[in-house]
């Protein structure tokens, strides 16, 4: 099964969470604070697939969806891409 990391659970991230959770993927979620991971917990994602440091899952997933504020998206996409990990973001710079 394809493993996808969703980075960010803000307004748009919550929509991505809902949609990705309905696809046949193994979903991992990263958010800056433990409290912000609550929507993923409510959907039943196991604790071992949740983190406050997205780097925990780089190299363990097949791809990353970055849904963070613009000021955070670019540095995250750079780090993820440099690691050789597939990455998608709606932000550009």
MDTraj code that builds the backbone (N, CA, C; nanometers):
import mdtraj as md
import numpy as np

residues = "UNK UNK UNK UNK UNK UNK UNK UNK UNK UNK UNK UNK UNK UNK UNK UNK UNK UNK UNK UNK UNK UNK UNK UNK UNK UNK UNK UNK UNK UNK UNK UNK UNK UNK UNK UNK UNK UNK UNK UNK UNK UNK UNK UNK UNK UNK UNK UNK UNK UNK UNK UNK UNK UNK UNK UNK UNK UNK UNK UNK UNK UNK UNK UNK UNK UNK UNK UNK UNK UNK UNK UNK UNK UNK UNK UNK UNK UNK UNK UNK UNK UNK UNK UNK UNK UNK UNK UNK UNK UNK UNK UNK UNK".split()
xyz = np.array([
    [0.0840, -0.1183, 0.0000],
    [0.0000, 0.0000, 0.0000],
    [0.0882, 0.1243, 0.0000],
    [0.0467, 0.2236, -0.0742],
    [0.1201, 0.3492, -0.0826],
    [0.1129, 0.4230, 0.0506],
    [0.2278, 0.4746, 0.0947],
    [0.2364, 0.5472, 0.2212],
    [0.2529, 0.6960, 0.1917],
    [0.1599, 0.7759, 0.2442],
    [0.1591, 0.9201, 0.2199],
    [0.1690, 0.9941, 0.3527],
    [0.2558, 1.0950, 0.3556],
    [0.2676, 1.1830, 0.4716],
    [0.1979, 1.3142, 0.4396],
    [0.1038, 1.3530, 0.5229],
    [0.0379, 1.4826, 0.5129],
    [0.1038, 1.5748, 0.6135],
    [0.1618, 1.6816, 0.5648],
    [0.2317, 1.7777, 0.6503],
    [0.1457, 1.9027, 0.6629],
    [0.0795, 1.9176, 0.7767],
    [-0.0046, 2.0334, 0.8036],
    [-0.1513, 1.9984, 0.8133],
    [-0.2153, 2.0429, 0.9221],
    [-0.3575, 2.0165, 0.9427],
    [-0.4363, 2.1451, 0.9680],
    [-0.3958, 2.2517, 0.9036],
    [-0.4715, 2.3763, 0.9151],
    [-0.6008, 2.3671, 0.8359],
    [-0.6497, 2.4810, 0.7942],
    [-0.7782, 2.4852, 0.7225],
    [-0.7796, 2.3928, 0.6011],
    [-0.6819, 2.4054, 0.5120],
    [-0.6769, 2.3184, 0.3939],
    [-0.6283, 2.1790, 0.4285],
    [-0.5379, 2.1711, 0.5249],
    [-0.4877, 2.0398, 0.5651],
    [-0.5976, 1.9471, 0.6136],
    [-0.6974, 2.0034, 0.6829],
    [-0.8101, 1.9226, 0.7310],
    [-0.8877, 1.8626, 0.6135],
    [-0.9004, 1.9397, 0.5054],
    [-0.9668, 1.8857, 0.3855],
    [-0.8848, 1.7728, 0.3238],
    [-0.7547, 1.7931, 0.3150],
    [-0.6667, 1.6881, 0.2613],
    [-0.6711, 1.5640, 0.3501],
    [-0.6746, 1.5846, 0.4804],
    [-0.6829, 1.4717, 0.5740],
    [-0.8069, 1.3883, 0.5447],
    [-0.9190, 1.4537, 0.5345],
    [-1.0445, 1.3828, 0.5081],
    [-1.0378, 1.3070, 0.3754],
    [-0.9886, 1.3740, 0.2709],
    [-0.9841, 1.3100, 0.1390],
    [-0.8828, 1.1967, 0.1328],
    [-0.7640, 1.2191, 0.1855],
    [-0.6619, 1.1134, 0.1839],
    [-0.7052, 0.9938, 0.2678],
    [-0.7764, 1.0201, 0.3755],
    [-0.8229, 0.9111, 0.4621],
    [-0.9242, 0.8219, 0.3906],
    [-0.9880, 0.8741, 0.2868],
    [-1.0854, 0.7961, 0.2105],
    [-1.0237, 0.7232, 0.0915],
    [-0.8935, 0.7386, 0.0720],
    [-0.8240, 0.6704, -0.0372],
    [-0.7542, 0.5455, 0.0152],
    [-0.7229, 0.4522, -0.0740],
    [-0.6519, 0.3313, -0.0310],
    [-0.5018, 0.3579, -0.0126],
    [-0.4687, 0.4399, 0.0875],
    [-0.3295, 0.4712, 0.1203],
    [-0.3093, 0.4516, 0.2695],
    [-0.1849, 0.4311, 0.3080],
    [-0.1490, 0.4303, 0.4495],
    [-0.1076, 0.5726, 0.4824],
    [-0.1870, 0.6404, 0.5631],
    [-0.1702, 0.7828, 0.5871],
    [-0.0911, 0.8105, 0.7146],
    [0.0074, 0.8986, 0.7006],
    [0.0882, 0.9481, 0.8120],
    [0.0622, 1.0981, 0.8199],
    [0.0671, 1.1564, 0.9397],
    [0.0371, 1.2990, 0.9547],
    [0.1403, 1.3644, 1.0452],
    [0.1836, 1.4838, 1.0048],
    [0.2761, 1.5643, 1.0853],
    [0.2173, 1.7034, 1.1038],
    [0.2297, 1.7541, 1.2249],
    [0.1838, 1.8889, 1.2575],
    [0.2766, 1.9427, 1.3659],
    [0.2878, 2.0741, 1.3781],
    [0.3859, 2.1326, 1.4693],
    [0.3575, 2.1050, 1.6168],
    [0.2332, 2.0879, 1.6537],
    [0.1999, 2.0636, 1.7941],
    [0.1110, 1.9421, 1.8102],
    [0.1212, 1.8795, 1.9247],
    [0.0428, 1.7596, 1.9521],
    [-0.1076, 1.7878, 1.9474],
    [-0.1475, 1.9031, 1.9976],
    [-0.2896, 1.9404, 1.9978],
    [-0.3460, 1.9471, 1.8562],
    [-0.2655, 1.9943, 1.7612],
    [-0.3105, 2.0075, 1.6230],
    [-0.3308, 1.8728, 1.5537],
    [-0.2804, 1.7652, 1.6130],
    [-0.2976, 1.6315, 1.5554],
    [-0.4328, 1.5699, 1.5900],
    [-0.5111, 1.6383, 1.6714],
    [-0.6393, 1.5840, 1.7178],
    [-0.7338, 1.5425, 1.6048],
    [-0.7470, 1.6194, 1.4955],
    [-0.8353, 1.5743, 1.3871],
    [-0.7951, 1.4372, 1.3307],
    [-0.6667, 1.4101, 1.3230],
    [-0.6198, 1.2792, 1.2742],
    [-0.6537, 1.1695, 1.3742],
    [-0.6403, 1.1996, 1.5008],
    [-0.6770, 1.1017, 1.6045],
    [-0.8264, 1.0693, 1.5975],
    [-0.9070, 1.1728, 1.5764],
    [-1.0526, 1.1532, 1.5695],
    [-1.0921, 1.0638, 1.4532],
    [-1.0122, 1.0647, 1.3466],
    [-1.0388, 0.9765, 1.2328],
    [-0.9881, 0.8350, 1.2565],
    [-0.9191, 0.8150, 1.3690],
    [-0.8727, 0.6816, 1.4031],
    [-0.7328, 0.6471, 1.3566],
    [-0.6550, 0.7458, 1.3127],
    [-0.5180, 0.7145, 1.2743],
    [-0.4387, 0.6730, 1.3978],
    [-0.3617, 0.5666, 1.3876],
    [-0.2851, 0.5195, 1.5032],
    [-0.1725, 0.6160, 1.5413],
    [-0.1420, 0.6209, 1.6693],
    [-0.0407, 0.7123, 1.7230],
    [0.0943, 0.6959, 1.6541],
    [0.1277, 0.5747, 1.6121],
    [0.2583, 0.5530, 1.5485],
    [0.2680, 0.6157, 1.4100],
    [0.1560, 0.6663, 1.3565],
    [0.1579, 0.7355, 1.2279],
    [0.1355, 0.8856, 1.2427],
    [0.1501, 0.9358, 1.3645],
    [0.1350, 1.0792, 1.3924],
    [0.2634, 1.1314, 1.4540],
    [0.3010, 1.2535, 1.4177],
    [0.4242, 1.3106, 1.4729],
    [0.4177, 1.4631, 1.4742],
    [0.5008, 1.5220, 1.5575],
    [0.5172, 1.6672, 1.5567],
    [0.6466, 1.7060, 1.4842],
    [0.7135, 1.6093, 1.4243],
    [0.8354, 1.6344, 1.3470],
    [0.8296, 1.5513, 1.2186],
    [0.7967, 1.6164, 1.1079],
    [0.7783, 1.5433, 0.9826],
    [0.9012, 1.4627, 0.9412],
    [1.0188, 1.5032, 0.9878],
    [1.1417, 1.4324, 0.9512],
    [1.1415, 1.2882, 1.0031],
    [1.0571, 1.2594, 1.1032],
    [1.0453, 1.1230, 1.1558],
    [1.0028, 1.0245, 1.0480],
    [0.9259, 1.0719, 0.9490],
    [0.8697, 0.9822, 0.8488],
    [0.9355, 0.9928, 0.7107],
    [1.0243, 1.0885, 0.6907],
    [1.0925, 1.1005, 0.5620],
    [1.1753, 0.9742, 0.5394],
    [1.1631, 0.9185, 0.4234],
    [1.2316, 0.7937, 0.3915],
    [1.1502, 0.6703, 0.4278],
    [1.0407, 0.6894, 0.5029],
    [0.9534, 0.5780, 0.5406],
    [0.8218, 0.5799, 0.4638],
    [0.7998, 0.6895, 0.3877],
    [0.6770, 0.7031, 0.3095],
    [0.7117, 0.7151, 0.1615],
    [0.6105, 0.6993, 0.0777],
    [0.6314, 0.7074, -0.0667],
    [0.6211, 0.8497, -0.1198],
    [0.5504, 0.9341, -0.0471],
    [0.5340, 1.0718, -0.0916],
    [0.4831, 1.1603, 0.0202],
    [0.4979, 1.2913, 0.0009],
    [0.4587, 1.3894, 0.1016],
    [0.3696, 1.4949, 0.0374],
    [0.2612, 1.5286, 0.1058],
    [0.1729, 1.6377, 0.0656],
    [0.1939, 1.7493, 0.1673],
    [0.2468, 1.8633, 0.1213],
    [0.2763, 1.9754, 0.2104],
    [0.1618, 2.0763, 0.2034],
    [0.0956, 2.0954, 0.3166],
    [-0.0172, 2.1888, 0.3251],
    [0.0086, 2.2776, 0.4471],
    [0.1036, 2.3659, 0.4333],
    [0.1428, 2.4545, 0.5430],
    [0.1376, 2.5991, 0.4948],
    [0.1438, 2.6952, 0.5865],
    [0.1502, 2.8345, 0.5433],
    [0.2704, 2.8570, 0.4512],
    [0.2575, 2.9548, 0.3630],
    [0.3592, 2.9797, 0.2609],
    [0.4991, 2.9951, 0.3189],
    [0.5127, 3.0649, 0.4305],
    [0.6460, 3.0878, 0.4865],
    [0.7127, 2.9583, 0.5341],
    [0.6334, 2.8538, 0.5601],
    [0.6894, 2.7255, 0.6026],
    [0.6999, 2.6250, 0.4891],
    [0.6176, 2.6429, 0.3875],
    [0.6106, 2.5438, 0.2807],
    [0.7412, 2.5317, 0.2027],
    [0.7963, 2.6447, 0.1615],
    [0.9163, 2.6396, 0.0782],
    [1.0335, 2.5694, 0.1463],
    [1.0690, 2.6053, 0.2719],
    [1.1793, 2.5338, 0.3375],
    [1.1505, 2.3843, 0.3541],
    [1.0256, 2.3504, 0.3841],
    [0.9914, 2.2087, 0.4010],
    [1.0047, 2.1336, 0.2690],
    [0.9530, 2.1926, 0.1617],
    [0.9620, 2.1284, 0.0298],
    [1.1078, 2.1115, -0.0110],
    [1.1904, 2.2119, 0.0151],
    [1.3334, 2.2005, -0.0164],
    [1.3966, 2.0831, 0.0579],
    [1.3737, 2.0757, 0.1883],
    [1.4334, 1.9672, 0.2679],
    [1.3855, 1.8308, 0.2197],
    [1.2557, 1.8217, 0.1961],
    [1.1979, 1.6939, 0.1528],
    [1.2527, 1.6544, 0.0164],
    [1.2558, 1.7474, -0.0773],
    [1.3061, 1.7182, -0.2123],
    [1.4531, 1.6795, -0.2107],
    [1.5324, 1.7484, -0.1307],
    [1.6753, 1.7161, -0.1215],
    [1.7001, 1.5770, -0.0649],
    [1.6041, 1.5273, 0.0112],
    [1.6191, 1.3923, 0.0668],
    [1.5860, 1.2857, -0.0380],
    [1.5341, 1.3292, -0.1554],
    [1.4983, 1.2358, -0.2602],
    [1.3542, 1.1879, -0.2503],
    [1.2812, 1.2424, -0.1553],
    [1.1439, 1.2038, -0.1309],
    [1.0518, 1.2761, -0.2279],
    [0.9497, 1.2076, -0.2815],
    [0.8503, 1.2717, -0.3662],
    [0.7681, 1.3682, -0.2835],
    [0.7333, 1.4836, -0.3412],
    [0.6673, 1.5888, -0.2645],
    [0.5734, 1.6694, -0.3526],
    [0.4556, 1.7059, -0.2977],
    [0.3596, 1.7906, -0.3663],
    [0.3224, 1.9040, -0.2729],
    [0.3154, 2.0268, -0.3262],
    [0.2750, 2.1433, -0.2500],
    [0.1960, 2.2364, -0.3405],
    [0.0965, 2.3029, -0.2844],
    [0.0191, 2.3975, -0.3640],
    [0.0867, 2.5345, -0.3677],
    [0.1902, 2.5525, -0.2896],
    [0.2608, 2.6804, -0.2847],
    [0.3742, 2.6805, -0.3870],
    [0.4070, 2.7987, -0.4356],
    [0.5245, 2.8103, -0.5218],
    [0.6002, 2.9353, -0.4819],
    [0.7204, 2.9407, -0.5232],
    [0.8041, 3.0552, -0.4869],
    [0.8937, 3.0923, -0.5992],
])
top = md.Topology()
chain = top.add_chain()
for i, resn in enumerate(residues, 1):
    res = top.add_residue(resn, chain, resSeq=i)
    for name in ("N", "CA", "C"):
        top.add_atom(name, md.element.get_by_symbol(name[0]), res)
traj = md.Trajectory(xyz[None], top)
